[in-house]
Amino acid sequence: MAPRILLARHGQTEWSLNGRHTGRTDIPLLEEGRRGAKLLGERLHRAPWSGLDGVEIRTSPLARASETCELAGFGDRAEPWDALMEVDYGDYEGLTPAEIHERQPGWVLWKDGASGGESLAQVSARADEVVAWARSADRDVLVFAHGHILRSICARWLGEDVSFGARVRLDPTSLSVLSWAYGDPAVERWNDTAHLEG
């Protein structure tokens, strides 16, 4: 079996709800985010996932991701990994897109990077590290992380430039799966939030 990577974005926080760029600031989950994390866990413990026995699990060490992992029921199996931390937004940390555009009109993270933060090359290198690890053995992996780094991992899994991440939106507490089709890297499931509905 070729390895797959399952991507779980953390639950809702105050800043994700308000559209603020949340990089390294350690924002806790809202009650809605905690509820979503539990629902995601319930889904992953039912068929066809059935608790993901034998799956290697890693999480961003930031509280919103590690708490999502814990509430989903995987905290005791997960290893924290700095490569899964969110993009460092530097001078734009905590700002909304509108506030950033006042400083830098036309700014787009996926083409401009973050002033005083990580370059796109640095983000791409971290995403490549995660992809290499995921493909390194004959087993699936599950990661709990953040919107922009997970979108970057998707881009690099597919062999695309990290800027491809602009084209794949990702909601809080979503589940995505990157796998293979006809021997090539593929998207099997993306931004699936069915566990939050009803």
Buried (B, 14 or more C-beta within 10 A) or exposed (E): EEBBBBBBBBBBBEBBEEEBBBBBBEBEBBEBBBBBBBBBBEBBBEEEBEBBEEBBBBBBBBBBBBBBBBBBBBBEBBEBBEBBBBBBBBEBBBBBBEEBEEEEEEBEBBEEBBEEBBEBEBBBBBBBBBBEBBBEEEEBBBBBBBBBBBBBBBBBBBEBEBBBBBEBEBBBBBBBBBBBEEEEBBBBBBBBBEBBEE
